[in-house]
């Protein structure tokens, strides 16, 4: 029961993070040591589940799907998304600097905590790290192209598939990609008003992205474990500029319903921000928010047993790690 409560709280943290543009629930899963178990559990939801049910009945299916992990995690994510949706809209409107400062500290500390080199780290592992950095920087600029698909339903499905895939990537925010696609306000309003038609269409895309991308990540973690972890760390570090509190929007476009889609920012010092906008930079409160975010990560990491991300999960990667190291 204690483990289920811990998983529920970690799920709640993932849901809270995914409600904020620029933050990834995958980062929370990564730093709390449940990332690989999450990926491998999602992968189990497929044709193999039917085989497990035929072979061992409901008890075998329960074990195959790792429902002792999946159920409390989903409950935590769902409860957090529904409750945080209203809070996030308020904070983004009234206290954007403090909100960004908190999550900047959280993600920065996450990057430090999870960037410890495993024993089989090689110099060539810098390559996936750099690739992760570049992808985290470049993905948002490609997202407005989704709106050119035309059909609103198709846009929602593709947006859902991309957003849920981003949820599985530490450092890549599904909410921020939804924002750059012009879908963030639509989806958040759908959650608040419980619009079943909109949410069911969006859910179809989420299911497609979830099952497809989880299988790709699971395969990469099994065969190229350390390289994949370095790629994920690159995503985390690459997401930091998006969360810098003091910034100026320099390029944008108008999406559906005239909603502004940010494309590029200029990053400022607190003093330059105050001079440019005429608004207080709130330096001390924002720094305090950063420290609180960073401290929360350290507490979460300690609560999860201090395990590095590579040590979570079922240990199925160990043999492939040795193979990868021998091929390097």
ZIGIFEN-V294668 format. One record per pair of residues at least 4 apart in sequence whose ideal C-beta (glycine too) atoms are under 8 Angstrom apart, sorted by the first residue. I is the first residue (numbers start at 1). J is the second residue. D is the distance in Angstrom with one decimal. If there is no record, write none. Layout:
i=[I	I]
j=[J	J]
d=[D	D]
//
This chain:
i=[1	2	3	3	4	4	4	5	5	6	6	7	7	7	7	7	7	8	8	8	8	8	9	9	10	10	10	10	10	10	10	10	10	11	11	11	11	11	11	11	11	12	12	12	12	12	13	13	13	13	13	13	13	14	14	14	14	14	14	14	14	14	14	15	15	15	15	15	15	15	15	15	16	16	16	17	17	17	17	17	17	17	18	18	18	18	18	18	18	18	18	19	19	19	19	19	19	19	20	20	20	20	20	20	21	21	21	21	21	21	21	22	22	22	22	22	22	22	22	23	23	23	23	23	23	23	23	23	24	24	24	24	24	24	24	24	24	24	24	24	25	25	25	25	26	26	26	26	26	26	26	26	26	26	27	27	27	27	27	27	27	27	28	28	29	29	29	29	30	30	30	30	30	30	30	31	31	31	31	31	31	31	31	32	32	32	32	33	33	33	33	33	33	33	33	34	34	34	34	34	35	35	35	35	35	35	36	36	36	36	36	36	36	36	37	37	37	37	37	37	38	38	38	39	39	39	39	39	39	39	40	40	40	40	40	40	40	41	41	41	41	41	42	42	42	42	42	43	43	43	43	44	44	44	44	44	45	45	45	46	46	47	48	48	49	49	49	49	50	51	52	52	52	52	52	52	53	53	53	53	53	55	56	56	56	56	57	58	59	60	61	62	62	65	66	67	68	69	70	71	72	73	74	75	76	77	78	79	80	81	81	82	83	84	85	85	85	85	86	86	87	88	88	88	89	89	90	91	91	91	91	92	92	95	96	96	97	97	97	97	97	97	97	98	98	98	98	98	98	99	99	100	100	100	100	100	101	101	101	101	101	101	101	101	102	102	102	102	102	103	103	103	104	104	104	104	104	104	104	105	105	105	105	105	105	105	105	105	106	106	106	106	106	107	107	107	107	107	107	107	108	108	108	108	109	109	109	109	109	109	110	110	110	110	111	111	111	111	111	111	113	113	113	114	114	114	114	114	114	114	115	115	116	117	118	118	118	118	118	120	120	120	120	120	120	121	121	121	122	122	122	124	125	125	125	125	126	126	127	127	128	128	128	128	128	128	129	129	129	129	129	130	130	131	131	131	132	132	132	132	132	132	132	132	132	132	132	133	133	133	133	133	134	134	134	135	135	135	135	135	136	136	136	136	136	136	136	136	137	137	138	139	139	139	140	140	140	140	140	141	141	141	143	143	143	143	144	144	144	144	144	144	144	146	146	146	146	146	147	147	147	147	147	149	149	149	150	150	151	152	152	153	153	154	155	155	155	156	156	156	156	156	156	156	157	157	157	157	157	157	158	158	159	159	159	159	159	159	159	159	160	160	160	160	160	160	160	160	160	161	161	161	161	161	161	162	162	162	162	162	162	163	163	163	163	163	163	163	163	163	164	164	164	164	164	164	164	164	165	165	165	165	165	165	166	166	166	166	167	168	168	168	168	169	169	170	170	170	170	171	171	171	171	171	171	171	171	172	172	172	172	173	173	173	174	175	175	176	176	177	178	178	178	179	179	179	179	180	180	180	181	181	182	182	182	182	182	183	184	185	185	185	186	186	186	186	187	187	187	188	189	189	190	190	190	190	190	191	194	195	196	197	198	199	200	201	202	203	204	205	206	207	208	209	210	211	212	213	214	215	216	217	217	218	219	220	220	220	221	221	221	221	222	222	222	223	223	223	224	224	224	225	225	225	225	225	225	226	226	226	226	226	227	227	228	229	229	229	230	231	232	232	233	234	235	236	239	240	241	241	242	244	244	245	246	246	246	246	246	246	246	247	247	247	247	247	248	248	248	248	248	248	249	249	249	250	250	250	251	251	251	252	252	252	252	252	253	253	253	254	254	254	254	255	255	255	268	268	268	269	270	270	270	270	271	271	272	273	273	273	274	274	274	274	281	282	283	284	285	286	287	288	289	290	291	292	293	294	295	296	297	298	299	300	301	302	307	307	310	313	316	317	318	319	320	321	322	323	324]
j=[5	6	7	68	8	68	72	9	72	10	303	11	34	69	72	73	76	12	72	73	75	76	13	76	14	28	29	32	34	73	76	300	304	15	72	73	74	75	76	77	80	16	76	77	79	80	17	25	28	32	76	80	300	18	25	26	28	29	73	76	77	80	167	19	25	76	77	78	79	80	81	84	20	80	84	23	24	25	27	28	103	106	23	24	25	77	81	167	173	174	175	80	81	84	85	88	175	188	88	92	99	103	173	175	92	173	175	176	178	179	184	100	103	173	175	176	239	242	243	27	103	106	107	173	175	176	239	243	28	166	167	169	170	171	172	173	174	235	236	239	29	77	167	174	30	35	166	167	168	169	170	171	172	232	31	106	107	110	170	171	236	239	32	300	34	35	38	170	35	110	114	170	232	236	309	110	113	114	297	300	301	304	309	300	301	303	304	301	304	305	307	308	309	311	312	38	69	73	304	312	39	170	232	309	312	313	40	221	309	310	312	313	314	317	41	66	69	312	313	314	42	73	168	43	168	214	217	218	221	313	44	66	218	221	313	314	316	45	65	66	69	70	168	210	211	214	218	211	214	215	218	48	49	64	65	66	49	65	211	211	215	51	52	64	53	61	64	65	54	55	56	60	61	63	64	65	57	58	60	61	64	60	60	61	63	64	61	62	63	64	65	67	68	70	70	71	72	73	74	75	76	77	78	79	80	81	82	83	84	85	191	191	87	88	89	188	191	192	90	192	91	92	99	188	93	188	94	95	96	98	99	96	99	99	100	245	101	245	246	281	282	285	286	102	245	282	285	286	289	103	289	104	243	244	245	286	105	245	285	286	287	289	290	293	106	289	290	292	293	107	243	293	108	240	243	244	245	290	293	109	289	290	291	292	293	294	295	297	110	293	294	296	297	111	171	236	239	240	243	293	112	240	290	294	113	293	294	295	297	298	114	170	236	297	115	171	233	236	237	240	297	298	301	170	229	232	233	236	308	309	233	237	308	121	226	229	308	310	321	226	321	322	324	325	328	125	226	230	226	325	328	328	129	226	227	230	130	230	131	227	132	227	228	230	231	234	133	230	231	233	234	134	234	135	231	234	136	171	230	231	232	233	234	235	236	237	238	137	234	235	237	238	138	234	238	139	172	234	235	238	171	172	234	235	236	237	238	239	238	241	142	143	172	177	176	177	180	242	263	180	263	264	162	177	180	181	180	181	182	253	255	261	263	155	158	159	162	181	155	181	182	255	256	154	155	158	154	155	155	156	256	157	201	158	159	181	183	160	183	186	198	201	202	205	161	201	202	204	205	208	162	205	163	177	178	181	183	187	202	205	164	201	202	203	204	205	206	208	209	165	205	206	208	209	212	166	174	177	181	205	209	167	174	175	177	178	183	205	206	209	168	174	205	206	207	209	210	213	169	174	209	210	212	213	172	173	174	177	174	210	213	214	217	232	235	232	233	235	236	232	233	234	235	236	237	238	239	176	177	235	239	177	239	242	178	179	184	180	242	181	183	184	187	183	184	261	262	261	262	263	255	261	186	255	256	259	261	187	188	189	257	259	190	198	256	257	191	198	202	192	193	195	194	195	198	199	202	199	199	199	200	201	202	203	204	205	206	207	208	209	210	211	212	213	214	215	216	217	218	219	220	221	228	222	223	224	227	228	225	228	313	317	316	317	320	320	323	324	228	320	324	229	310	317	320	321	324	230	310	321	324	325	231	324	232	233	309	310	234	235	236	309	237	238	239	240	243	244	265	267	265	265	267	286	267	268	269	270	272	273	281	265	266	267	268	273	265	266	268	273	276	277	262	264	265	264	265	266	262	263	264	260	261	262	263	264	260	261	263	258	259	260	261	259	260	261	272	273	276	273	274	281	283	286	275	281	276	277	279	281	278	279	280	281	286	286	287	288	289	290	291	292	293	294	295	296	297	298	299	300	301	302	303	304	306	306	311	312	317	317	320	321	322	323	324	325	326	327	328]
d=[6.5	6.5	6.3	7.9	6.3	6.9	4.4	6.5	7.4	6.4	7.3	6.3	7.0	6.0	4.4	5.2	7.0	6.5	4.2	7.2	5.9	4.1	6.6	6.3	6.6	6.7	7.0	4.8	5.8	7.0	6.7	7.7	7.9	6.4	6.6	4.0	6.7	6.7	2.5	4.5	7.1	6.3	4.1	7.2	6.2	4.2	6.3	7.7	4.4	7.2	7.7	7.4	7.2	6.3	3.4	7.7	4.7	5.8	7.7	7.2	5.4	7.4	7.8	6.6	6.6	6.5	4.0	6.9	7.1	3.0	4.4	6.6	7.4	4.8	4.9	4.4	6.3	4.8	6.5	5.1	7.6	7.9	7.2	7.0	4.0	7.7	7.1	5.7	7.3	5.7	5.8	7.3	5.9	4.5	6.0	4.7	6.3	7.9	5.7	7.8	6.9	6.1	7.3	6.0	7.8	6.0	4.4	4.1	7.5	4.6	6.3	7.1	6.5	5.0	7.4	4.7	6.8	4.4	4.8	6.9	4.7	7.4	6.7	5.3	7.2	7.8	7.9	7.1	7.7	6.6	6.8	6.4	5.6	5.6	5.4	4.9	7.0	7.8	8.0	6.9	6.5	7.2	5.1	7.5	6.0	6.9	7.7	5.9	5.4	5.2	4.2	7.4	7.2	7.8	6.4	7.7	6.0	5.1	4.3	5.8	6.0	7.9	6.0	7.5	5.2	4.5	5.2	7.4	4.4	6.8	5.7	4.2	6.7	7.4	5.3	4.6	5.5	5.9	5.6	6.0	5.6	7.8	7.7	5.0	7.1	7.5	4.6	7.7	3.8	6.5	4.5	7.9	6.7	7.3	4.5	5.5	7.8	7.6	7.4	6.0	6.6	7.2	8.0	5.5	6.1	7.9	6.2	6.0	7.0	7.6	4.8	3.3	7.9	7.6	5.9	7.4	6.1	5.7	4.8	7.1	6.5	7.2	7.6	6.6	6.7	5.6	4.9	5.2	6.4	7.9	7.0	7.8	5.6	7.9	5.9	6.4	7.5	7.9	7.2	4.4	5.7	5.4	7.6	6.1	7.2	3.8	8.0	7.9	4.9	5.4	4.4	6.6	6.4	5.8	5.3	6.3	6.1	6.4	6.6	6.3	7.8	7.0	6.3	7.1	6.4	6.2	5.9	6.0	6.4	6.1	6.0	5.0	5.3	7.8	3.7	7.9	6.7	7.0	6.6	4.2	7.8	6.0	2.2	7.2	7.7	7.8	7.1	6.2	6.7	6.0	6.1	5.1	7.8	6.3	5.8	5.1	7.8	6.1	6.0	6.3	6.2	6.4	6.0	6.1	6.2	6.2	6.4	6.2	5.3	6.3	6.7	6.9	7.2	5.5	6.9	5.7	5.1	5.6	6.6	6.7	6.1	5.9	7.9	7.8	6.4	6.8	6.0	5.1	7.5	7.5	4.6	5.7	6.3	5.7	6.0	7.5	6.1	4.5	7.3	7.5	5.2	7.7	5.2	6.4	7.9	6.9	5.9	6.1	4.8	6.7	7.8	5.9	5.2	7.1	4.2	7.9	6.6	4.8	7.7	3.7	7.1	3.8	4.8	7.4	6.4	4.2	6.9	6.2	4.3	6.0	5.2	6.0	6.0	6.7	4.2	6.4	6.5	5.7	6.9	6.2	6.7	3.3	6.1	6.8	3.2	4.1	8.0	8.0	6.4	3.5	6.6	6.1	5.5	6.5	6.9	6.4	6.0	6.0	6.1	7.8	6.8	6.1	7.6	6.5	6.1	7.0	3.8	7.9	3.9	6.4	6.1	7.3	5.9	5.3	5.9	7.8	6.6	4.6	4.9	7.2	6.2	7.3	5.2	7.6	7.8	7.9	5.9	6.9	7.2	5.3	5.2	7.9	5.8	3.9	5.4	7.3	7.1	5.5	8.0	5.5	5.7	7.7	6.9	4.1	7.8	5.6	6.1	8.0	7.7	7.4	4.5	6.3	6.5	6.0	5.7	4.6	6.2	7.5	6.4	8.0	6.3	4.8	7.2	4.6	3.9	6.7	6.7	4.4	6.9	6.1	4.4	6.4	6.5	6.2	6.1	6.4	6.2	7.6	7.2	4.4	6.5	6.6	2.1	4.5	7.9	7.6	6.2	6.5	4.4	7.8	6.0	4.3	5.9	7.9	7.3	5.8	7.9	7.5	6.8	7.1	5.7	6.0	6.8	4.7	7.9	7.6	2.7	5.3	5.3	7.6	6.8	6.9	6.7	6.7	6.5	6.5	4.5	7.5	7.5	7.7	6.1	7.6	7.3	5.3	3.9	4.6	6.2	6.7	7.1	6.0	7.1	5.8	7.2	5.9	5.5	5.9	7.2	4.8	6.2	6.6	5.8	6.1	6.9	4.9	5.2	6.2	6.9	7.7	6.6	6.4	8.0	6.4	5.3	6.2	5.9	7.6	7.1	6.2	7.0	7.9	7.0	4.7	5.0	6.4	6.6	6.3	7.4	5.4	3.7	7.2	6.4	6.1	6.0	8.0	6.2	5.1	4.6	7.8	7.2	6.3	6.1	7.8	4.4	6.8	6.8	2.6	4.3	7.6	6.6	6.4	4.2	6.8	4.8	3.3	7.7	6.4	7.6	5.8	7.4	7.9	6.5	6.8	3.7	7.4	5.7	5.2	7.9	7.9	7.2	7.4	7.3	6.5	7.3	4.2	8.0	4.2	4.9	7.6	6.9	7.8	4.4	7.6	7.9	4.1	4.4	6.3	4.0	5.2	4.6	7.7	5.8	6.4	6.2	6.8	5.3	5.0	7.7	5.7	4.9	7.2	8.0	7.7	3.6	3.5	7.0	6.1	4.0	8.0	7.2	5.2	6.5	6.5	6.7	7.3	6.3	6.5	6.1	6.5	6.2	6.3	4.6	4.2	5.9	7.8	4.0	7.0	7.0	5.6	6.8	7.3	7.5	7.5	7.7	2.7	5.2	5.5	5.1	5.6	6.1	6.0	7.8	5.7	6.4	7.1	7.4	8.0	6.5	7.6	6.1	6.4	6.0	7.5	7.8	4.2	4.1	5.3	7.1	7.1	7.5	5.9	5.8	6.7	6.3	6.0	6.9	7.5	6.4	6.3	6.7	6.3	5.8	6.3	6.1	5.5	6.0	6.7	6.9	6.3	6.1	6.4	6.4	6.2	7.4	6.4	6.2	5.5	7.9	4.4	5.5	5.3	7.9	5.9	6.3	5.6	5.3	5.3	7.9	7.2	5.3	7.7	5.8	6.5	6.4	4.4	6.2	5.0	6.6	6.5	7.3	6.6	6.5	7.9	6.6	7.0	6.5	6.4	6.1	5.8	6.5	6.9	6.8	7.8	6.5	5.9	6.5	7.9	6.8	7.1	7.5	6.3	7.9	7.8	5.1	5.3	7.2	4.6	6.6	5.3	7.4	3.8	6.2	4.3	6.5	5.1	6.1	7.7	6.4	4.5	6.1	7.6	6.3	7.8	5.5	7.7	5.8	5.4	6.4	4.9	7.9	4.4	3.9	5.2	5.9	5.2	5.5	8.0	7.8	5.2	6.3	5.5	7.0	6.2	7.1	4.8	7.4	4.6	4.2	4.5	6.7	6.9	6.5	3.7	4.7	7.7	6.4	6.9	5.9	6.0	7.7	5.1	7.5	6.7	6.2	4.4	7.4	5.1	6.2	6.3	6.4	6.5	6.5	6.4	6.4	6.3	6.1	6.4	7.0	6.7	6.3	6.2	6.2	6.4	6.1	6.4	6.2	5.9	4.3	5.9	7.5	7.3	8.0	5.7	7.1	6.6	6.1	6.3	6.3	6.4	6.6]
//
